Amino acid sequence: MFLSLPFVILFTCCLILYYTVKGCYQKPVLLLTSCIFVGYFNIAYLLIAALIAAITFYWGRWIGIQEQENKRRRIFIGGIVFLVLFLVAFKYLNFIGENIAVLLGWFGVDWKGAITSIFFPLGISFYTFQALGYLIDVYWEEEEPERSLPDFMLYMLFFMKFLSGPIERAFDMLPQLKIEKRFDYDTVTYGLKLMLIGLMKKVLIADRLAPHLDSIFASVQDASGAQLLLAGLLYPIELYADFSGYTDMAIGGAMMFGYRLSPNFNRPFVAKTITDFWRRWHMSLTSWFREYLYIPLGGSRGGTVRTLRNILIVWFCTGFWHGASWNFVLWGLYFA
């Protein structure tokens, strides 16, 4: 999407208007641009994302005003369950229905799988995780409930990170929304350079490798051993150039508006261990699972057995987050 002409026009117009209006009008310009960006794909995507953002905002306020811990905890759990079920309904119902059909088939029941999701909204995994993290931070009292609905909507819908992150924590981004942004030549030019670096990664490396690798993987029975070996070695490079290229463009574009997003990659191929690799690859997701799942489960504090259990749970969820199929689950367990 970042490479399309409509995006270039939208981004340019937004940037010019953003630094022209200044003051309290800057955030409405960004919010309107974000709504246009998301709604351009499908108006339903915008309505769903905006609804989840509004519900999360008011749910966080609801948690914040409670004085009795038991009631506060029940409301918090209700919010977490709601968001998880929301994600399941749109991302995993097809997978659940297909597996129920297979299971019933073992007992001779012919069931085609009536459980199906409606469609898959863009960015749902990322903004749902942001919403979950926000409610957890509010419940843990690490974040005060946000008082401005427009600011929270912008935090959730900001177009430079909407499609594929980084997954921003509320206490990193919401304070940035309270500060008026002034045009800074050095910051804007650095952000533009970062966008150009990401563009080169995407166009010159990822997009050039992808057709050749796709053709090999599509007909592995016809490929030679040398072709398969080369494709296996080049695929991580293509994937890295594609994802980190997008991330560079997202971070660089946000920087041009005066916002700093979290880094997502830190030279992952110089890692010496699997653990080190995942500290460097998709860092915002790895950090999210560590802070909101691994550590609350007990981390490595409960002995070897509990530590291994926690690692398996985290990586099962990590694999499942990447895709609704068993190959992703097995991929996650392999890394565990």
C-alpha positions in Angstrom: 0.0 0.0 0.0 2.8 2.4 0.8 4.1 2.1 -2.8 0.7 3.0 -4.4 0.0 6.3 -6.0 -3.1 6.9 -3.9 -1.0 6.6 -0.7 1.7 8.9 -2.0 -1.0 11.6 -2.8 -2.7 11.1 0.6 0.6 11.2 2.5 1.8 14.3 0.7 -1.4 16.2 1.1 -1.6 15.2 4.8 2.0 16.3 5.5 1.5 19.7 3.8 -1.8 20.3 5.6 -0.4 19.0 8.9 2.4 21.6 9.1 0.2 24.3 7.6 -2.6 24.3 10.2 -0.4 23.7 13.3 -1.6 23.6 16.9 -4.8 21.8 17.9 -5.8 21.1 14.3 -2.8 18.8 13.6 -4.3 15.7 15.3 -7.7 16.0 13.5 -5.8 16.1 10.2 -3.9 12.9 11.1 -7.1 11.2 12.4 -9.0 12.1 9.2 -6.1 10.9 7.1 -6.0 7.6 9.0 -9.8 7.1 8.5 -9.4 7.8 4.8 -6.5 5.3 4.6 -8.3 2.5 6.4 -11.7 3.2 4.7 -10.0 3.2 1.3 -9.6 -0.6 1.5 -13.1 -1.2 2.8 -15.4 1.0 4.8 -16.3 -2.0 7.0 -12.6 -2.2 8.1 -12.8 1.4 9.3 -16.1 0.9 11.2 -14.8 -2.2 12.9 -11.5 -0.7 13.9 -13.1 2.5 15.1 -15.7 0.5 17.1 -13.0 -1.5 18.9 -11.1 1.6 19.6 -14.1 3.3 21.1 -15.1 0.2 23.2 -11.5 -0.1 24.5 -11.4 3.6 25.4 -14.6 3.4 27.5 -13.7 0.0 28.9 -10.4 1.4 30.2 -12.3 4.3 31.7 -14.7 1.9 33.3 -11.8 -0.1 34.9 -10.2 3.2 36.1 -13.2 4.4 38.1 -13.7 1.2 40.1 -12.6 1.3 43.7 -13.4 -2.3 44.7 -10.7 -4.7 43.4 -13.1 -7.6 42.8 -15.4 -5.6 40.6 -12.4 -4.0 38.9 -11.0 -7.4 38.2 -14.3 -8.7 36.8 -14.6 -5.7 34.4 -11.0 -6.2 33.3 -11.4 -9.9 32.6 -14.6 -9.1 30.7 -12.8 -6.6 28.5 -10.0 -9.1 27.8 -12.5 -11.9 26.9 -14.4 -9.6 24.6 -11.3 -8.6 22.7 -10.0 -12.1 22.4 -13.4 -13.4 21.2 -13.6 -10.5 18.7 -10.2 -11.6 17.3 -11.3 -15.2 17.2 -14.6 -14.3 15.4 -12.8 -12.6 12.6 -9.6 -14.5 12.3 -10.0 -18.0 13.5 -13.6 -19.2 13.0 -12.8 -20.7 9.6 -9.9 -22.7 11.2 -12.2 -23.8 14.0 -15.0 -24.9 11.7 -12.6 -26.8 9.4 -11.1 -28.7 12.4 -14.5 -29.5 13.9 -15.5 -30.9 10.5 -12.4 -33.1 10.4 -13.0 -34.3 14.0 -16.6 -35.2 13.3 -15.5 -36.9 10.1 -13.5 -39.4 12.2 -16.8 -40.5 13.8 -18.6 -40.8 10.4 -20.4 -37.4 10.7 -20.4 -35.5 7.4 -20.3 -31.9 8.4 -19.1 -29.2 6.0 -18.3 -26.7 8.7 -21.0 -24.2 9.3 -18.7 -22.1 11.5 -17.2 -19.4 9.2 -15.9 -16.0 9.8 -17.4 -13.1 7.9 -14.2 -11.6 6.5 -10.7 -10.7 7.7 -10.3 -7.0 8.5 -6.9 -5.5 7.8 -4.7 -4.8 10.7 -7.0 -6.7 13.2 -4.1 -8.6 14.8 -2.2 -5.5 15.5 -4.8 -3.1 16.8 -6.5 -5.9 18.9 -3.1 -6.5 20.6 -2.7 -2.8 21.2 -6.2 -2.7 22.8 -5.4 -5.7 24.9 -2.1 -4.2 26.0 -3.8 -0.9 26.9 -6.4 -2.6 29.1 -3.8 -4.7 30.9 -1.7 -1.5 31.5 -4.7 0.3 32.9 -5.6 -2.7 35.2 -2.0 -2.9 36.4 -2.0 0.8 37.0 0.9 1.3 34.7 -1.2 3.6 32.5 -3.8 6.2 33.5 -7.1 5.7 31.5 -6.9 8.1 28.5 -9.4 11.0 28.8 -9.4 12.1 25.2 -11.4 9.8 22.8 -9.9 11.5 19.6 -6.4 11.0 21.0 -7.1 7.3 21.7 -8.7 6.8 18.3 -5.5 8.3 16.7 -3.4 6.0 18.8 -5.3 3.0 17.6 -5.9 4.0 13.9 -2.7 6.0 13.1 -2.2 5.1 9.4 1.6 4.7 9.4 1.4 1.7 11.7 -2.1 0.4 11.1 -1.5 -2.5 8.7 1.5 -4.3 10.2 2.7 -2.4 13.2 4.9 -1.8 15.1 2.6 -2.7 18.0 2.8 0.4 20.1 2.3 0.5 23.9 0.0 3.2 25.1 2.6 4.8 27.5 5.0 5.1 24.6 2.7 6.8 22.1 -0.2 8.5 23.9 2.2 11.1 25.6 3.5 12.0 22.2 -0.1 13.0 21.1 -0.2 15.6 23.8 2.7 17.6 22.4 2.3 20.1 19.5 4.5 19.2 16.6 6.6 21.8 14.8 8.3 21.4 11.5 11.9 20.3 12.0 14.0 20.0 8.9 16.5 17.5 10.2 13.7 15.2 11.6 11.6 15.3 8.5 14.6 14.7 6.1 15.8 11.8 8.3 12.3 10.3 8.2 12.2 10.7 4.4 15.6 9.0 4.1 14.4 6.1 6.3 11.3 5.8 4.0 13.5 5.7 1.0 15.7 2.9 2.6 12.6 0.9 3.3 11.4 1.5 -0.3 14.7 0.2 -1.7 14.5 -2.9 0.5 11.0 -3.6 -0.7 11.5 -2.8 -4.4 15.1 -3.8 -5.1 15.3 -6.9 -3.0 12.0 -8.3 -1.8 10.0 -7.7 -5.0 12.8 -8.9 -7.2 13.3 -12.1 -5.3 9.6 -13.0 -4.6 8.6 -14.1 -8.2 11.5 -16.4 -8.5 11.1 -17.9 -5.1 7.3 -18.3 -5.5 7.8 -20.2 -8.8 10.2 -22.6 -7.1 8.0 -23.2 -4.1 5.0 -23.6 -6.3 6.6 -26.6 -8.1 9.1 -28.1 -5.8 8.8 -31.5 -7.5 10.3 -30.0 -10.7 13.0 -28.0 -9.0 16.6 -29.2 -8.7 18.3 -29.7 -5.3 20.4 -26.6 -5.9 17.3 -24.5 -6.7 15.6 -25.6 -3.5 18.7 -25.0 -1.4 19.1 -21.5 -2.9 15.4 -20.7 -2.5 15.6 -21.9 1.1 18.6 -19.6 1.8 17.1 -16.6 0.0 13.6 -16.7 1.4 14.6 -15.3 4.8 16.3 -12.5 3.0 13.2 -11.8 0.9 11.0 -11.9 4.0 13.3 -9.6 6.0 13.6 -7.1 3.2 9.8 -7.1 2.7 8.9 -6.7 6.4 11.7 -4.5 7.6 11.3 -2.4 4.5 7.7 -1.8 5.4 8.7 -1.1 9.0 11.3 1.5 7.9 8.7 3.2 5.8 6.2 3.2 8.7 8.8 4.5 11.2 10.2 7.0 8.8 6.7 8.3 7.8 5.7 8.7 11.4 8.9 10.5 12.1 8.0 13.1 9.4 4.9 13.9 11.4 7.0 14.2 14.6 6.1 10.7 16.1 8.6 8.0 17.1 7.5 4.5 16.7 9.1 1.5 18.3 11.9 -0.3 16.4 11.0 -3.7 15.0 14.3 -5.1 13.7 17.9 -5.0 15.0 20.1 -6.9 12.6 18.5 -10.3 13.2 20.9 -12.2 11.0 23.9 -11.5 13.2 22.1 -13.3 16.1 24.1 -16.3 17.5 21.2 -18.1 19.2 17.4 -18.5 18.5 16.7 -16.5 21.6 18.9 -13.7 20.4 17.3 -13.8 17.0 13.8 -13.3 18.4 15.1 -10.3 20.5 16.0 -8.8 17.1 13.1 -9.8 14.8 9.6 -8.3 15.1 10.7 -6.8 18.4 7.4 -5.2 19.2 5.6 -8.5 19.0 8.2 -10.4 20.9 8.1 -7.6 23.6 4.3 -7.8 23.7 4.3 -11.6 24.4 7.1 -11.3 27.0 5.5 -8.4 28.9 1.8 -9.5 28.7 2.0 -13.3 28.6 5.4 -14.8 29.5 6.1 -12.7 32.7 2.5 -12.9 34.0 2.6 -16.7 33.6 5.6 -16.6 35.9 8.4 -16.3 33.4 11.5 -18.3 34.5 10.8 -17.9 38.2 9.0 -21.2 38.9 11.7 -23.7 38.1 12.5 -25.6 34.9 9.2 -27.3 34.3 7.1 -24.1 34.7 9.6 -22.2 32.6 9.3 -24.7 29.7 5.5 -24.7 30.1 5.5 -20.9 29.8 7.8 -20.9 26.8 5.5 -23.5 25.1 2.4 -21.4 25.8 4.0 -18.2 24.5 5.2 -19.8 21.3 2.0 -21.7 20.7 0.2 -18.3 20.8 3.0 -16.7 18.7 2.6 -19.3 16.0 -1.2 -19.0 16.1 -1.0 -15.2 16.0 0.8 -15.4 12.7 -1.8 -17.5 11.0 -4.9 -19.7 11.5 -3.5 -23.0 10.5 -1.6 -25.9 12.0 1.6 -25.2 10.1 1.9 -21.9 12.0 1.3 -23.7 15.3 4.0 -26.2 14.6 6.3 -23.4 13.5 5.8 -21.7 16.9 6.3 -24.9 18.8 9.5 -25.6 16.8 10.9 -22.3 18.0 9.8 -23.0 21.5 
